[in-house]
Amino acid sequence: MSADLAIQGIAQDYVTLFIGIPLLLSGLYFARKNSVRGLFVLSGTLMYFLLTYLFYTAMGMYNILFLAYVFSLCLAFFALMLTLFSYDLEDIGSLFASEKIIRYAGVFLVINSIMVALLWLGVVLPPLFDGSIYPEELQHYTTLIVQGFDLGLLLPIGIVSGMLAVRKNSYGYLFTTVYLIFLSILMAALTSKILFMADAGYNVIPVIFIMPTVCLISTSFSLLILKKVKTIG
C-alpha cells in the first residue's frame, strides 16, 4: 500500500474495533429481542462492514488476511440481505412518528451524495479532457477503486434512498434510515483517517472541517429518526 492509504487503513481499523463491532453486537442483541431500533442499527452497521471489506478485498494489497477479508465480505453481504428482508414494508411507514424528519434526512442524503459525486468527477474528468487520462490520485494503482464504487454504487443508493424518502415511499423509509446509520459510522472512520493523516504531517484542509460536519449531521439524523420510531418491539 502507499504510505497514506496504509495510515488510513489503520485509522479505520480502530473505528471498526471500537465503534463498528460494539454497534454490531448491540444491534444484534436488541434485534433478536424484536426491537425495530435494534434492527435498524444492525442493518446500518452491517452495511458499513460490507463496504469496509469490499474495499479491503478489492483495494488492499494481497496479504495473509486476504481470506479473512473475503470471509468477512461474504458474511456481511448475506447478513445484510437477510436483515433487509425481515422488515415489513407495508407497515414500515407507521413506525415513524415524524415524516418530516425522514424527508429532511432524504434531502440531506441527496445533497451529500451529489456533492461527493461532483468531488470525484472533479478528479476523473479533468485528465480526460486534457488528454493526460491518468489523475494524480491514481498513484501506482491500476484504477480508482474508491471513486468507482462510490460513483457506480454507493452514491446512487444514497440519492435514490433520499428521493424515495422525500416521496414517502416505504423503501425510502427503510433505506434512508439504514443508510444514515451506515453513513454515520463511515464518516467517523473517515474523520479518524483525517486525524491520523494530520498527525503524519499531511495537509488535511479543507476535509478536516467537512468530514466531521457530515458525520455530525448524519449521526444527528440517525438519532432523531431512531428516537421517533413508535414501536420498539
N, C-alpha and C positions, 0 to 999 in steps of 0.2 A: 504494500500500500504506500501511496505517497504520504509524506510526513503529516500533512494537515488532515487527511482522511483518517489516519491511524489515531490521531488525537481525538477526532470527533467520535470515532467508534468506541473508544474508551469512555468518553463522556456519556454516550448513550447507554452503555452497559450499566453505569451507575444508576441512571434513571430507571432502566428496566428492573434492576435489582431492588431498588428502594421505593419505587412508585408502582411500576408495572406489575410485579409479582404480588405485592400486597393487595392491589386493586383486583387482580385476577382471582386470588383466593377468597377475598371478601365478597366479590361479586358472585362467585360460585356458591359460597356458603348461603348467602341470602336468596339467590335464585332457587336453590334446592328447597328453600322454605316458602316457595311460591311468591316471593317478593318481586313485583314488577320493576321496582327501582334496582334491585339486585341484578335482575335480568338485563336491564339497560346497561348497567356498569360492566357486567360480564361481556356483553356484546361489544361495547366500545373498546374494552381492554383487549379482547381477542382480535379485533381489527388492528390494534396497534401491534400486537405480536405477529400477526400475519404480514403486515407491511415491513416490520423490522427484519424478519427472517427471509422475506422475499428479497430485500436489498442485500442482506448478508450473503445469501446464496448466489445472487446474480453479480454482486459488485465486489465482494471480498475476495482477495487473492486466495487461491486454493491453499488450504492448510488442514491440520489434523482434525479440526472441528467441522469440516465440510458436511459430514453425515449428520452431525448434531444440528446444523442449520437446516438441512433438508428435512430431518425428522420434526423439528420444531415448526417449520413451514407447513408440513403436512397436517400435523395435529391442529395448528391454529386455523387452517382453512376449513377442515371438516367440523371442528368445534364451532366455528363462527356460523357455518351454514346450518348446522343443526339448531343452534341458538336462534337464528333469524326465523327459521321455520316454526319455532314454537310460539310465536306471537299470534294473537287473534286479531287479524287485520280489520275484521268487520266491527270490532268493538274498541279498537285502539284509540280512536278519537275521543271517546267518552272518558278516557283515563286522565285527560289533561284538563285542569281547572281553568287554564288561561290559554285560549287560542292565539291571543295577541303576542305572547312571548314566543310561541312557536313561529309565528310569521316573522317577527323581528329577527329571530335566530336564523330563519331561512334567508332573509335578506343579507344578513351578515355573511353566511356561507357563500352566497353567490358573489358578493363583492370581494371577499377574501380570495376565493378561487380565481376570479378573473384577474385580480391584481398579481397573484403568483404566476398565472399563465402568461401575463404580459412581461413579467420579470424574466421568465425562462425564454420567451420568444425574443427578448432583448439580447439573450445570449446566443441563440441559434440563428436568427435571421441575418444580422449584420455580416457575418462571414460568407453567407450565401449570396448576399447582394454584391459584396466587393470582390468575390471570386476566390477568397482565401480558403473557403469551405470549413476549415477546422477552427473552432473557437479556442481561445486560450484555456478555458476551463476544462477542455478535454484532457489536458496534460499528456500522460503517456498511455491513457486508456483507449480502448477500441471504440467506445461510443459513450454518449451522455445518458447513463442509466437513470439517474435521478430525474433529470428533465424529461426523459422519455416516458417513464412510468407516471410521473405527475401529469404531463400533458395528455397522455393517452388513457389514463385510468382514474387516478385519484381526484384530480381537479374536475373532470366531468361528473364524477359521482357527487362531489360537493355542490356543483351548480345544479344538477338535476334534483338532488335532495332538497336544496333550498327552494327551488321553483315549485316543487310539489308541496312543500310546507306552506308556502305563500298561498297556494291554491286549495289548502285544507284537504289535501289528499292523504289517505291512510298511509301510503308508503312514505309520504313526506314526513308525517309524524314520527314514524319508526326510524327512517334513515337519518333524518336531521338530528334526532336525539342521540343515536348511536355514533354518528359522525362527529358530533360536537365533543362527546366524551373521548373518542379516539383523537381528535384534533388537540384537545387539552393535554393529553399525555405526550403526543408528538411534539407540540410546541414546548413543553417542559424539557424534552430531550434536545430540541434544537437550541433552547436557551442555555442548557448545560454545555452543549458543544461550543457555543459562542464564548462562554466564560472560560472554558478550557483553552480555546484559541487565543483569547486575550491574554491569558496567563503565560502562553507560549510566545507572546510577542507579536502576534498577527494583528493587522488592522481590522477591527470588527465594527467600525462605524459605516453605515447607519444601522446595521442589523441588530446591534446591541440594544437599540430602542424599539425596533419593530417587532422582533420575535416575542419578547416578554409582554408587549402590549397585546398581541394576538392571543398569547397564552392566557392572559388575564381576562380578555373578553370571552374567549371560548369557554374557559372554566366558569366564569360568572353565568353564562347562558346555561351551561350544563347543570349547575347547582340550582338555578332558578327553575328550570324545566323539571328536574327531579323533585324539587320541593312541591311543585304544583301537580304532581301525579296524584290522582284522587285515591286510587286503590293500590295498597301495598301488597296485599296478599289475596 
